[in-house]
Amino acid sequence: QVQLVESGGGTVQAGGSLKLSCTASGGIFMLNAMGWYRQAPGKQRDLVATITSTGSTTYANSVKGRFTISRDNAKNTVFLQMNLLKPEDTAVYYCNLRTTYDYWGQGTQVTVSS
């Protein structure tokens, strides 16, 4: 059984910060890419950031300079540090693990108030 457990979502004022965490269980995933996606109501699920096993990162243009993805391979955990949050960042954020299959967390709500 592979499970992704997310934490850290919540409500924050515009300009504030929030840190999301996602821990994978059921295997050793230090060689696998992980990432964060988000989906707002009525919109498609979009990539936010990805990180490879070696630490190479990719960011959506909308979050560059504000969000930072990182990982702790010893704990099978990926983080998303979100700074200077904007109301348009409001969405359900999903953790992703890429193996032969794509695994997804349950999603965690991030709400940014103006």
Secondary structure in CASP SS format (residue, H / E / C, confidence):
PFRMAT SS
TARGET T0000
AUTHOR 0000-0000-0000
METHOD secondary structure of the structure
MODEL  1
Q C 1.00
V C 1.00
Q E 1.00
L E 1.00
V E 1.00
E E 1.00
S E 1.00
G C 1.00
G C 1.00
G E 1.00
T E 1.00
V E 1.00
Q E 1.00
A C 1.00
G C 1.00
G C 1.00
S C 1.00
L E 1.00
K E 1.00
L E 1.00
S E 1.00
C E 1.00
T E 1.00
A E 1.00
S E 1.00
G C 1.00
G C 1.00
I C 1.00
F C 1.00
M C 1.00
L C 1.00
N C 1.00
A C 1.00
M E 1.00
G E 1.00
W E 1.00
Y E 1.00
R E 1.00
Q E 1.00
A C 1.00
P C 1.00
G C 1.00
K C 1.00
Q C 1.00
R C 1.00
D E 1.00
L E 1.00
V E 1.00
A E 1.00
T E 1.00
I E 1.00
T C 1.00
S C 1.00
T C 1.00
G C 1.00
S C 1.00
T E 1.00
T E 1.00
Y E 1.00
A C 1.00
N C 1.00
S C 1.00
V C 1.00
K C 1.00
G C 1.00
R C 1.00
F E 1.00
T E 1.00
I E 1.00
S E 1.00
R E 1.00
D E 1.00
N H 1.00
A H 1.00
K H 1.00
N C 1.00
T E 1.00
V E 1.00
F E 1.00
L E 1.00
Q E 1.00
M E 1.00
N C 1.00
L C 1.00
L C 1.00
K C 1.00
P H 1.00
E H 1.00
D H 1.00
T C 1.00
A E 1.00
V E 1.00
Y E 1.00
Y E 1.00
C E 1.00
N E 1.00
L E 1.00
R E 1.00
T C 1.00
T C 1.00
Y C 1.00
D E 1.00
Y E 1.00
W E 1.00
G C 1.00
Q C 1.00
G C 1.00
T E 1.00
Q E 1.00
V E 1.00
T E 1.00
V E 1.00
S E 1.00
S C 1.00
END
